[in-house]
Amino acid sequence: MSDTSPASSPPPSPSLARKAVAGVLLVVPFAVYLAVPTYAKDGPHVAGFPFFYWWQLLWVVLTAVCIGSAHLLTRKRGEAK
């Protein structure tokens, strides 16, 4: 008798749409970082920091959020958390 229980089958792979969204989430930070002329300015200041610096620092945090979201979208269901 063959074992066809759900525990023995591999977890399903993420769908193509989820992979596409994850890809966009991974590309967006690079596009923002490479668009230097759009944020290479002095004002407005936040807590004494010029726009150029706080914008980059903000995107360090947003990049981590994008990468984490992409990971959650592409991991196989049933994998250890």
N, C-alpha and C positions, 0 to 999 in steps of 0.2 A: 504494500500500500504506500502511495507517495504522500509526502508531507506537503500540504498546500496551505498551511497556516500562514496568516499575515506576518507573523514574527520571522519566518524564514525567507520571505521575499525582500529584495532590496528596497530601500525607500525611494519614492518617486522623485524624479529629477525636476528642477524648477522649469516652468513653462518658458517658451520663447519670449513672451511679453515681459515676464519678470526679469529675464536676462537682459532684454533691451533697456528696461528702466534702470537696471543696475549699471549698465554700460554708460548711460547718460549721466547717472550720479557720479561716476568715476571721471568723466570727461569735463564736467562743468567746472570743478576747481582749477583744472589746468587752463581752461579758457579764460577764467577770471585772472589767474596769476599772469598769464601772457598778455593781457590787455593793459599793460602798464600805462599807456597814455591816458586811459580813462580815470585812473586814480592817482596820477603823479601830480598832486597839487597840495597846497599848504592847508587850506581851510575846508571845511569847518574843523575846529578843534574839539576834542572830547577829553576831558580830564587833563587838559594841557598838552595832549598829544596831537600832532598834525594829522590830517586825514590819511596821508600816505601810510603812516605807521599803524593807526588803529584799524584801518581797513584790512591791512595784511594780517594783523593779529586776529581780527574777527574771522577771516577766512581760514586761519589755522584751525579754529574751533569748528567752523562749518565743514571743512574738509574731513575732519574726524567723523562728523555726523554723516556725511555722504558715504564715506567708506564703510562705516558701521551699518548703514541702511542697505548698501549694496551687498554686504555680507549676509545680512538677514534675508534679503530677497533671493539670494542664490544658493543658500545652504539647502541640503536635501532635508525633506521633512522626516522627522524621526531621529535625526542626529542628536547627539548629546549637546546640551545647551551650555 
